[in-house]
Amino acid sequence: MKLRIALLATLFTLELAGPAHSAEPSSSRVLVKFKGNVNERTRSDIRKHHRLSRSRPNVLGVEVLAVSTDDTPEEVVERLRVLERHRVELAEVDELIPPAFVPNDPQYPSQWHHALMGAPAAWDLATGEGVVTAICDSGVDGSNADLRLVPGWNVVSDSDDSSPVNWHGTSVAGTAAAIGNNGASSAGVAFGSAIMPLRVTNLTSGAAYFSHIATAINWAADHGAKTAVVAYQGAACSELIRTAADYMRDRGGIVVVAAGNSGAQIDCGHTSSLVVVSATDPLDHKPSWSTFGDLVDLAAPGESIVTTYGGGTASLSGTSFSAPIVAGVLGMIWDANPSLTPVEARSILIDTAADIGELGHDPFFGYGRPQANAAVERAMAFTPDNSAPTQPESLVVTEVVDTQLYRTHLRVTWAPATDDRRVHGYDVFRDGALLGSTPRLEYTDARPVVDATHEYRVQAWDGAGNLSPLSAPFAITAPPVTQIADVVVLDKTPTSVRIHFQTNVEATGYVNFGSNRKKGPDQTSATTPNGRVHDIILNGLSPATTYYYRAAAFSPSYGGIATEVTTFKTNRR
């Protein structure tokens, strides 16, 4: 009993500081993609059942739907994922996300980042001429003589008004491609490139929805842009934005995204659809505010970057300026060799990066800091990569005990494979099926089948997609682990709700909840009897009120687990 109480205290206290992305509703819209075999009548019934209405035109087959005032977007997404799993392919909140800049940065005396990355030497060979860089942002000041613009679009108003609602988009554009060698006080990395201004917001704060950003990426892809810059926090984790990036890659371009400035670790999975960029300072250190995690591909200068601001210049900080620096290097790569495919250009960018952190990929700097001169030289002398990485060796799977949650995971580790250029990542297989991909030398399997014997293998891949032989197998019996699935809010009234979830083993269920966002879920419900299906009724709630909650479960034999905080809203009447 004491162990159970201690565990619950740990489970519910851990989250009071808040998740990496606040659970506070920041949107009233959700993104839904139905499976191909679902007809329009069924789609209409699902929209009606979940109180959804059309908000905007579809984006790549994904519907942008407005949520009822009786729901939060988070609970609607949960319902769709659980109750409509056989009909819905994708469901996520259409989040309203802020630009990724750090305010109040002091003026820095020079554009230090150019010399650090070898840009002056690269400019003798390429400046990005003939390459169009799309800036998916708050608009760009077309009157700024330091910027060379091509026609753009306002995806919010569906008009050609791409004038700025604030300074952010103009500063991002200048970092990528402000005209150089003209006596002005700043020059972009690819100062020969043209800017395509794509306005994704009409809000003076610059905040933008996932759906607007994805629409802008599609517009850029359809109108000849080779790179698109998304300098917004949280954009890299959106499935819709990743889908839009795939669309652009298929049409010859690459999307570069800012990692963000939360200073926290974000783990939403690594993807080759995007180039995700964290920040460095003049000493190649990570600023305290730079977001990090396995999703990071590269780290580029992001502290005290002199760039266009209004009619002049300013020194600004944030991954908002790291991302366009990388886009600028891509522009120079394509100027040096216009025939390169997006896969080849991305591979050159990563293969020539300076490894400034741990050997290989690390969560702070990714594969390293771009080197413009090395990248341009590689592009000019490019030869196709037909050599596969070597077989990963020394595969080991071990149990890792989480002392806070009284449970264990399986950690898969291996020795690095080698490649004639650079290994970009590893695919991890469990029992012959792909479990996940990672750029690092370890992978945690948090959801093995309890008490079953699993066989793991690993395969390396490089930037060209060449695959190594599979590693030798490693078999292990999965440790007992409590898991929670299918959490959903049902049977809502003005004063009560039912929280339903399932566990994979016999366990006692709990719900922690509260209506104060700053305090977090600070009340614990009554428990369910020991079992695998859990239904917990929360009574005495206030009408039309947003609550923050998480589910938890404890088994004396299999340990405990708690979900991340999410939300629901009680009915008005």
C-alpha positions as CSV (number, residue, x, y, z in Angstrom):
1,M,0.0,0.0,0.0
2,K,2.8,2.4,0.8
3,L,4.5,1.6,-2.5
4,R,1.2,2.4,-4.3
5,I,0.8,5.7,-2.6
6,A,4.4,6.7,-3.3
7,L,4.0,5.7,-6.9
8,L,0.9,7.8,-7.3
9,A,2.5,10.8,-5.7
10,T,5.4,10.5,-8.2
11,L,3.1,9.9,-11.2
12,F,1.0,12.9,-10.5
13,T,3.7,15.3,-9.2
14,L,5.9,14.8,-12.2
15,E,3.5,16.6,-14.6
16,L,2.8,19.7,-12.5
17,A,5.6,21.6,-14.2
18,G,3.8,21.1,-17.5
19,P,4.6,19.1,-20.6
20,A,6.8,20.3,-23.4
21,H,3.8,21.7,-25.1
22,S,1.3,23.2,-22.8
23,A,-2.1,21.4,-22.5
24,E,-3.8,24.7,-22.6
25,P,-6.1,24.8,-25.6
26,S,-4.5,27.1,-28.2
27,S,-6.9,26.3,-31.0
28,S,-10.5,25.5,-31.8
29,R,-9.7,23.4,-34.8
30,V,-8.7,19.8,-35.6
31,L,-7.1,18.2,-38.6
32,V,-8.7,15.0,-39.9
33,K,-7.8,12.7,-42.8
34,F,-10.2,9.9,-43.5
35,K,-9.1,6.6,-44.9
36,G,-9.6,6.2,-48.6
37,N,-12.5,3.7,-48.3
38,V,-14.7,6.0,-46.2
39,N,-17.5,7.6,-48.3
40,E,-18.8,11.2,-47.9
41,R,-22.0,10.1,-46.2
42,T,-20.0,8.3,-43.5
43,R,-17.6,11.2,-43.2
44,S,-20.6,13.6,-42.7
45,D,-22.0,11.3,-40.0
46,I,-18.7,11.3,-38.2
47,R,-18.4,15.1,-38.4
48,K,-21.9,15.4,-37.0
49,H,-21.4,12.8,-34.2
50,H,-18.3,14.6,-33.0
51,R,-19.8,18.1,-33.4
52,L,-17.4,19.2,-36.1
53,S,-17.9,21.7,-38.9
54,R,-15.8,22.6,-41.9
55,S,-13.5,25.5,-41.3
56,R,-11.2,25.8,-44.3
57,P,-10.6,24.0,-47.6
58,N,-8.8,20.6,-47.4
59,V,-5.0,20.5,-47.3
60,L,-3.6,17.4,-49.1
61,G,-6.8,15.5,-48.4
62,V,-6.8,16.6,-44.7
63,E,-10.0,18.3,-43.5
64,V,-9.7,21.4,-41.3
65,L,-12.6,21.2,-38.9
66,A,-14.0,23.6,-36.3
67,V,-14.6,22.1,-32.8
68,S,-17.8,22.7,-30.9
69,T,-17.7,25.1,-28.0
70,D,-18.7,22.1,-25.8
71,D,-15.4,20.3,-26.6
72,T,-11.7,20.9,-26.5
73,P,-9.7,20.0,-29.6
74,E,-7.6,17.6,-27.6
75,E,-10.6,15.5,-26.5
76,V,-12.0,15.4,-30.0
77,V,-8.7,14.1,-31.3
78,E,-8.7,11.4,-28.6
79,R,-12.3,10.4,-29.6
80,L,-11.4,10.2,-33.3
81,R,-8.3,8.1,-32.6
82,V,-10.1,5.7,-30.4
83,L,-13.7,5.5,-31.6
84,E,-13.0,6.1,-35.3
85,R,-9.7,4.3,-35.7
86,H,-10.9,2.2,-38.6
87,R,-12.1,5.2,-40.5
88,V,-9.6,7.9,-39.6
89,E,-6.0,7.9,-40.8
90,L,-4.8,11.1,-39.2
91,A,-6.2,13.3,-36.4
92,E,-4.3,16.1,-34.7
93,V,-5.0,19.5,-33.2
94,D,-4.6,22.3,-35.7
95,E,-2.3,24.1,-33.2
96,L,-1.8,27.9,-33.2
97,I,2.0,28.1,-32.8
98,P,4.3,31.1,-32.2
99,P,7.4,32.2,-34.1
100,A,10.7,30.8,-32.8
101,F,12.5,34.0,-31.8
102,V,14.0,35.2,-28.5
103,P,13.2,38.8,-27.7
104,N,15.4,41.6,-26.4
105,D,18.7,40.5,-27.8
106,P,21.6,43.0,-27.6
107,Q,23.3,44.2,-30.8
108,Y,26.2,42.1,-31.8
109,P,29.0,43.9,-33.8
110,S,29.1,41.7,-36.9
111,Q,27.6,38.8,-38.9
112,W,29.9,36.3,-37.2
113,H,28.0,33.3,-38.5
114,H,29.2,33.7,-42.1
115,A,32.9,33.2,-41.3
116,L,32.2,30.4,-38.8
117,M,30.4,28.4,-41.5
118,G,32.8,29.2,-44.3
119,A,30.3,31.2,-46.3
120,P,32.8,33.8,-47.7
121,A,34.8,31.0,-49.4
122,A,31.6,29.4,-50.7
123,W,30.5,32.8,-52.2
124,D,33.4,32.6,-54.6
125,L,31.6,29.5,-56.1
126,A,27.9,30.0,-55.4
127,T,25.5,32.6,-53.9
128,G,22.2,30.9,-54.4
129,E,21.5,32.6,-57.8
130,G,18.5,31.2,-59.6
131,V,17.1,29.5,-56.4
132,V,13.8,30.6,-54.8
133,T,13.4,30.4,-51.0
134,A,9.9,30.5,-49.7
135,I,9.4,32.2,-46.3
136,C,6.3,30.8,-44.6
137,D,5.8,33.5,-42.0
138,S,4.2,36.8,-41.1
139,G,4.8,38.4,-44.5
140,V,7.9,40.1,-46.0
141,D,8.5,43.9,-46.5
142,G,8.7,44.2,-50.2
143,S,9.9,47.8,-50.0
144,N,13.2,46.7,-48.3
145,A,15.9,47.2,-50.9
146,D,17.9,44.5,-49.4
147,L,15.4,41.8,-50.4
148,R,14.8,40.4,-53.9
149,L,11.2,39.1,-54.0
150,V,9.2,37.0,-56.4
151,P,5.4,36.9,-56.3
152,G,4.0,35.3,-53.1
153,W,0.6,34.6,-51.5
154,N,-1.4,35.1,-48.4
155,V,-2.8,31.7,-47.6
156,V,-5.1,33.0,-44.8
157,S,-6.9,35.5,-46.9
158,D,-6.3,33.7,-50.2
159,S,-4.9,36.8,-51.8
160,D,-1.7,38.2,-53.1
161,D,-1.2,40.5,-50.0
162,S,2.0,39.1,-48.5
163,S,2.9,42.4,-46.8
164,P,4.1,41.9,-43.2
165,V,1.8,41.9,-40.1
166,N,5.0,42.2,-38.0
167,W,8.8,42.2,-38.4
168,H,9.5,38.4,-38.1
169,G,9.1,37.3,-41.7
170,T,11.2,40.1,-43.0
171,S,14.0,39.2,-40.6
172,V,13.8,35.5,-41.4
173,A,14.0,36.4,-45.1
174,G,17.0,38.6,-44.7
175,T,18.9,35.9,-42.8
176,A,18.4,33.5,-45.7
177,A,18.9,35.8,-48.6
178,A,19.4,39.5,-48.0
179,I,21.2,40.9,-51.0
180,G,25.0,40.9,-50.5
181,N,27.9,42.8,-51.9
182,N,25.8,46.0,-52.2
183,G,27.3,48.1,-49.4
184,A,24.4,47.4,-47.0
185,S,25.0,46.4,-43.4
186,S,23.8,42.8,-43.7
187,A,23.9,39.9,-46.2
188,G,22.0,36.7,-46.3
189,V,23.7,33.3,-46.5
190,A,22.5,32.8,-50.1
191,F,22.5,36.4,-51.1
192,G,21.9,35.6,-54.7
193,S,18.6,33.9,-54.0
194,A,15.1,35.3,-54.4
195,I,12.5,35.3,-51.7
196,M,8.9,34.0,-52.1
197,P,6.9,35.6,-49.3
198,L,4.1,33.3,-48.1
199,R,2.0,34.8,-45.3
200,V,0.6,32.2,-43.0
201,T,-1.0,34.5,-40.4
202,N,-3.1,37.7,-40.1
203,L,-2.4,38.0,-36.4
204,T,0.0,40.7,-35.3
205,S,1.6,38.2,-32.9
206,G,2.7,36.2,-35.9
207,A,1.1,33.0,-34.5
208,A,0.0,30.6,-37.2
209,Y,-2.0,27.4,-37.6
210,F,-0.5,24.1,-38.7
211,S,-3.0,24.1,-41.6
212,H,-2.0,27.5,-42.9
213,I,1.7,26.6,-42.8
214,A,1.0,23.3,-44.6
215,T,-1.0,25.2,-47.3
216,A,1.9,27.6,-47.7
217,I,4.4,24.7,-48.2
218,N,2.1,23.3,-50.9
219,W,1.9,26.7,-52.6
220,A,5.7,27.0,-52.5
221,A,6.1,23.5,-54.0
222,D,3.6,24.2,-56.8
223,H,5.3,27.6,-57.7
224,G,8.9,26.6,-58.0
225,A,10.5,27.2,-54.6
226,K,13.5,24.9,-53.9
227,T,13.4,25.6,-50.1
228,A,10.7,26.6,-47.7
229,V,11.5,28.0,-44.2
230,V,9.1,27.4,-41.3
231,A,10.4,29.4,-38.3
232,Y,7.7,28.3,-35.8
233,Q,7.9,26.5,-32.6
234,G,6.3,23.0,-32.6
235,A,5.9,22.8,-36.4
236,A,8.4,19.9,-36.7
237,C,6.0,17.6,-34.8
238,S,2.9,18.2,-36.9
239,E,1.9,15.2,-39.1
240,L,0.2,17.5,-41.5
241,I,3.4,19.7,-41.9
242,R,5.5,16.5,-42.4
243,T,3.0,15.4,-45.1
244,A,3.3,18.8,-46.8
245,A,7.1,18.5,-46.7
246,D,6.8,15.1,-48.4
247,Y,4.7,16.8,-51.1
248,M,7.4,19.5,-51.6
249,R,10.2,16.9,-51.7
250,D,8.3,15.0,-54.4
251,R,8.3,18.3,-56.4
252,G,12.0,19.0,-56.0
253,G,12.2,21.0,-52.8
254,I,13.1,20.8,-49.1
255,V,11.4,22.2,-46.0
256,V,13.6,23.6,-43.2
257,V,12.0,24.0,-39.8
258,A,13.2,25.7,-36.6
259,A,13.5,23.3,-33.6
260,G,12.1,26.0,-31.3
261,N,13.2,27.9,-28.2
262,S,11.6,26.1,-25.3
263,G,15.0,25.0,-24.0
264,A,13.3,21.6,-23.5
265,Q,13.8,18.2,-25.0
266,I,11.1,17.3,-27.6
267,D,10.8,13.7,-28.7
268,C,8.2,13.4,-31.5
269,G,10.3,11.2,-33.7
270,H,13.0,11.8,-36.2
271,T,12.0,12.3,-39.8
272,S,13.8,12.7,-43.1
273,S,10.8,14.7,-44.5
274,L,12.2,17.9,-42.9
275,V,15.5,19.4,-42.0
276,V,15.0,20.4,-38.3
277,V,17.5,23.0,-37.0
278,S,18.6,23.9,-33.4
279,A,20.8,26.8,-32.5
280,T,24.5,27.5,-31.7
281,D,26.3,30.5,-30.3
282,P,29.7,31.9,-31.5
283,L,31.6,29.3,-29.6
284,D,29.6,26.4,-31.1
285,H,27.7,25.9,-27.8
286,K,24.0,25.3,-27.5
287,P,22.2,28.4,-26.1
288,S,20.1,27.5,-23.0
289,W,16.8,28.3,-24.9
290,S,17.4,26.1,-27.9
291,T,15.0,23.1,-28.1
292,F,16.8,19.8,-28.5
293,G,16.0,16.1,-29.1
294,D,16.4,13.3,-31.6
295,L,14.3,15.2,-34.2
296,V,17.2,17.7,-34.6
297,D,19.1,17.3,-37.9
298,L,21.5,20.2,-37.8
299,A,22.6,23.1,-35.5
300,A,23.2,26.5,-37.0
301,P,24.1,29.9,-35.6
302,G,21.1,31.4,-33.9
303,E,22.4,33.9,-31.3
304,S,22.9,37.6,-32.1
305,I,22.2,37.3,-35.9
306,V,22.3,40.6,-37.7
307,T,19.6,40.7,-40.3
308,T,16.9,42.9,-41.9
309,Y,14.5,44.5,-39.5
310,G,12.0,47.1,-40.7
311,G,14.0,49.5,-42.9
312,G,17.3,48.7,-41.3
313,T,18.9,45.9,-39.4
314,A,18.8,44.4,-35.9
315,S,20.6,41.7,-33.9
316,L,18.2,38.9,-33.2
317,S,18.3,35.4,-31.6
318,G,16.3,32.2,-31.9
319,T,16.1,29.1,-34.0
320,S,13.9,31.4,-36.3
321,F,17.3,32.5,-37.6
322,S,19.1,29.2,-37.5
323,A,16.6,27.6,-39.9
324,P,17.0,30.2,-42.7
325,I,20.8,30.0,-42.4
326,V,20.5,26.3,-43.3
327,A,18.0,27.1,-46.1
328,G,20.6,29.5,-47.4
329,V,23.3,26.8,-47.5
330,L,20.8,24.6,-49.4
331,G,20.3,27.5,-51.9
332,M,24.1,27.6,-52.5
333,I,24.2,23.8,-53.0
334,W,21.5,24.0,-55.6
335,D,23.2,27.0,-57.3
336,A,26.4,25.0,-57.5
337,N,24.5,22.0,-58.9
338,P,20.9,22.6,-60.0
339,S,20.5,18.9,-61.1
340,L,20.6,17.6,-57.5
341,T,17.5,15.9,-56.2
342,P,16.2,16.9,-52.7
343,V,17.6,13.6,-51.3
344,E,21.0,14.3,-52.8
345,A,21.0,18.0,-51.6
346,R,20.0,17.0,-48.1
347,S,22.6,14.3,-48.0
348,I,25.4,16.8,-49.0
349,L,24.2,19.2,-46.4
350,I,24.4,16.6,-43.6
351,D,27.4,14.7,-44.9
352,T,29.6,17.9,-44.9
353,A,28.5,19.2,-41.6
354,A,31.1,19.8,-38.8
355,D,30.4,17.4,-36.0
356,I,30.6,19.7,-33.0
357,G,29.0,17.5,-30.3
358,E,29.2,13.9,-29.5
359,L,30.5,11.7,-32.2
360,G,27.8,11.1,-34.7
361,H,24.3,12.3,-34.2
362,D,23.4,13.9,-30.8
363,P,20.2,15.6,-29.6
364,F,21.8,19.1,-29.2
365,F,23.5,19.6,-32.6
366,G,22.1,16.7,-34.7
367,Y,24.7,15.7,-37.3
368,G,26.5,19.0,-36.7
369,R,26.9,22.6,-38.0
370,P,26.6,23.2,-41.7
371,Q,29.8,24.1,-43.6
372,A,28.9,26.2,-46.6
373,N,32.2,25.9,-48.4
374,A,32.5,22.1,-48.0
375,A,28.9,21.7,-49.0
376,V,29.2,23.8,-52.2
377,E,32.5,22.0,-53.2
378,R,30.8,18.6,-52.7
379,A,27.8,19.7,-54.8
380,M,30.0,20.8,-57.6
381,A,32.0,17.5,-57.7
382,F,28.9,15.4,-56.9
383,T,28.9,11.7,-57.7
384,P,26.0,9.4,-56.9
385,D,26.4,7.4,-53.7
386,N,26.0,3.7,-54.4
387,S,27.8,2.3,-51.4
388,A,25.8,0.9,-48.5
389,P,26.8,1.3,-44.8
390,T,28.5,-1.7,-43.1
391,Q,26.4,-4.0,-40.9
392,P,25.7,-2.7,-37.4
393,E,27.4,-4.9,-34.8
394,S,27.4,-5.6,-31.1
395,L,23.6,-5.4,-30.8
396,V,22.4,-5.7,-27.2
397,V,19.0,-5.4,-25.6
398,T,18.8,-4.7,-21.9
399,E,16.2,-4.0,-19.3
400,V,16.3,-0.4,-18.0
401,V,14.5,0.3,-14.7
402,D,12.7,3.5,-14.3
403,T,13.0,4.0,-10.5
404,Q,10.4,6.8,-10.4
405,L,7.7,4.8,-12.1
406,Y,8.6,1.4,-10.8
407,R,8.7,-0.1,-14.3
408,T,11.1,-1.3,-17.0
409,H,11.7,-0.7,-20.7
410,L,13.8,-2.5,-23.2
411,R,16.8,-0.5,-24.5
412,V,18.4,-1.6,-27.8
413,T,22.0,-0.5,-28.4
414,W,24.6,-1.2,-31.0
415,A,28.0,-0.2,-32.3
416,P,28.0,2.4,-35.1
417,A,28.0,1.3,-38.7
418,T,30.4,3.0,-41.1
419,D,29.8,4.5,-44.5
420,D,32.0,6.1,-47.3
421,R,30.1,9.4,-46.6
422,R,28.0,9.3,-43.4
423,V,25.5,7.1,-41.8
424,H,22.2,9.0,-41.4
425,G,20.2,6.6,-39.3
426,Y,19.1,3.2,-38.2
427,D,15.9,1.2,-38.5
428,V,15.0,-1.0,-35.6
429,F,13.0,-4.2,-36.1
430,R,11.1,-6.3,-33.6
431,D,10.1,-9.8,-34.7
432,G,10.6,-8.8,-38.3
433,A,8.4,-5.7,-38.3
434,L,9.8,-2.1,-38.3
435,L,9.5,-0.7,-34.8
436,G,11.0,2.7,-35.4
437,S,13.9,4.8,-36.8
438,T,16.5,6.8,-35.0
439,P,19.7,8.7,-35.9
440,R,21.3,7.6,-32.7
441,L,22.9,4.3,-31.5
442,E,20.1,3.4,-29.1
443,Y,16.3,2.9,-29.2
444,T,13.9,2.4,-26.3
445,D,11.0,-0.1,-26.8
446,A,8.5,1.2,-24.2
447,R,5.7,-1.1,-25.3
448,P,6.8,-4.7,-25.8
449,V,4.3,-7.5,-25.4
450,V,4.5,-8.5,-21.7
451,D,6.2,-11.8,-21.0
452,A,6.8,-12.5,-24.7
453,T,10.2,-13.3,-26.3
454,H,11.1,-10.7,-28.9
455,E,13.9,-10.8,-31.5
456,Y,15.5,-7.4,-32.4
457,R,17.6,-6.5,-35.4
458,V,19.0,-3.1,-36.7
459,Q,19.8,-1.8,-40.2
460,A,21.8,1.3,-41.1
461,W,21.0,3.7,-43.9
462,D,22.8,6.6,-45.5
463,G,21.7,9.9,-47.1
464,A,21.1,8.2,-50.5
465,G,18.9,5.5,-48.9
466,N,21.4,2.7,-49.3
467,L,20.7,0.0,-46.7
468,S,23.2,-2.1,-44.7
469,P,22.8,-5.8,-44.1
470,L,20.6,-6.5,-41.0
471,S,22.5,-7.0,-37.8
472,A,22.7,-10.3,-36.1
473,P,19.5,-10.9,-34.0
474,F,19.2,-10.5,-30.3
475,A,16.4,-12.3,-28.4
476,I,15.0,-11.3,-25.0
477,T,11.9,-11.9,-23.0
478,A,10.1,-8.6,-22.4
479,P,9.8,-7.5,-18.8
480,P,6.4,-7.0,-17.2
481,V,5.3,-3.4,-18.0
482,T,1.9,-1.8,-17.4
483,Q,0.6,0.1,-20.4
484,I,-2.4,2.4,-21.0
485,A,-4.3,2.6,-24.2
486,D,-7.5,4.1,-25.7
487,V,-8.0,7.0,-23.2
488,V,-11.2,8.8,-24.2
489,V,-13.7,11.1,-22.5
490,L,-17.3,9.9,-22.8
491,D,-20.9,10.5,-21.5
492,K,-20.3,14.2,-20.8
493,T,-22.9,16.3,-18.9
494,P,-22.6,19.8,-17.4
495,T,-21.4,18.3,-14.1
496,S,-19.8,14.9,-14.9
497,V,-17.8,12.9,-17.4
498,R,-16.6,9.3,-17.8
499,I,-12.9,8.7,-18.5
500,H,-12.5,5.3,-20.2
501,F,-9.1,3.6,-20.8
502,Q,-7.6,0.1,-21.0
503,T,-4.5,-1.5,-19.6
504,N,-2.7,-4.5,-20.9
505,V,-2.5,-6.2,-17.5
506,E,-4.7,-6.4,-14.4
507,A,-4.2,-3.0,-12.7
508,T,-5.9,-0.3,-10.6
509,G,-6.9,2.8,-12.6
510,Y,-6.8,6.4,-11.5
511,V,-7.6,9.8,-13.0
512,N,-5.9,13.0,-11.8
513,F,-7.8,16.2,-12.8
514,G,-8.2,19.9,-12.1
515,S,-9.5,23.1,-13.7
516,N,-6.6,25.4,-12.8
517,R,-4.1,25.4,-15.7
518,K,-1.2,26.7,-13.5
519,K,-1.8,24.2,-10.8
520,G,-2.3,21.3,-13.2
521,P,-4.3,18.2,-12.4
522,D,-4.4,18.5,-8.6
523,Q,-7.3,16.2,-7.6
524,T,-7.3,12.5,-7.7
525,S,-10.5,10.5,-8.5
526,A,-11.8,7.3,-6.9
527,T,-10.1,4.2,-8.3
528,T,-11.4,1.5,-10.5
529,P,-11.4,-2.1,-9.3
530,N,-8.4,-4.2,-10.4
531,G,-8.9,-5.1,-14.1
532,R,-8.0,-4.3,-17.7
533,V,-11.0,-2.0,-18.7
534,H,-11.3,1.1,-16.6
535,D,-14.3,3.6,-16.4
536,I,-13.9,6.4,-13.9
537,I,-16.8,8.9,-13.4
538,L,-15.8,12.4,-12.4
539,N,-18.8,14.1,-10.6
540,G,-19.3,17.5,-9.1
541,L,-17.8,19.4,-12.1
542,S,-18.7,22.9,-13.2
543,P,-20.6,23.4,-16.5
544,A,-18.8,24.8,-19.6
545,T,-15.4,24.4,-17.9
546,T,-12.1,23.2,-19.3
547,Y,-10.4,20.5,-17.1
548,Y,-6.9,19.2,-17.3
549,Y,-6.4,15.5,-16.6
550,R,-4.3,12.4,-17.0
551,A,-4.9,8.7,-16.5
552,A,-2.7,6.4,-14.5
553,A,-2.6,2.7,-13.6
554,F,-0.8,0.6,-11.0
555,S,-0.1,-3.1,-10.8
556,P,1.9,-4.6,-7.9
557,S,3.5,-7.0,-10.4
558,Y,3.9,-4.8,-13.4
559,G,4.5,-1.3,-12.1
560,G,2.8,2.0,-12.9
561,I,2.3,4.4,-15.7
562,A,0.6,7.8,-16.3
563,T,-0.4,9.5,-19.5
564,E,0.5,13.1,-20.4
565,V,-1.8,15.9,-19.4
566,T,-4.7,16.6,-21.8
567,T,-8.0,18.4,-21.6
568,F,-11.8,18.0,-21.8
569,K,-14.6,20.5,-21.4
570,T,-18.0,19.9,-19.7
571,N,-21.2,20.6,-21.5
572,R,-22.9,24.0,-21.1
573,R,-26.3,22.4,-20.5
